[in-house]
Amino acid sequence: MTFHDLPAVNATLNGAAGILLTVGFVLIKRKRVVAHRAAMLAAFGVSVAFLACYLTYHLQTGARTPFGGTGVIRTVYFTMLISHILLALVIVPLILTTLAFALRGRFDRHRAWARWTFPLWYYVSVTGVLVYFFLYQWWPAQS
């Protein structure tokens, strides 16, 4: 594995986070609190691994991958990318705060924060996978 494999690893980690978030959501709706906790801690762990891989890749390679799409798909891509980046910055403190409330047993506060954290975290995870596919699979820039 080389540094150039990390974008695919990052997409996989983002996808895994999205799946774990879905599982955690379903579990809490079914009042399976212990299983919900395990799924959400796993989603947190996968997201931390993603962040480590993402930072490693960009700090080591300095890579900027151009988008090869044209026309309306270019507008769609950059709209999604900008919202993804902005929400990725916002989601970190939201996740940490929501997790801290849960770990302290402050479930009233945890639920209140999770109503905002969950959909934003989910969006960032899903759009992270989409960004990968837009850049590397569907519309790679021509060299």
Secondary structure as GFF3:
##gff-version 3
##sequence-region A 1 143
A	DSSP	three_ten_helix	3	5	.	.	.	ID=ss1
A	DSSP	alpha_helix	6	29	.	.	.	ID=ss2
A	DSSP	alpha_helix	33	61	.	.	.	ID=ss3
A	DSSP	alpha_helix	72	103	.	.	.	ID=ss4
A	DSSP	alpha_helix	107	132	.	.	.	ID=ss5
A	DSSP	pi_helix	133	138	.	.	.	ID=ss6
###
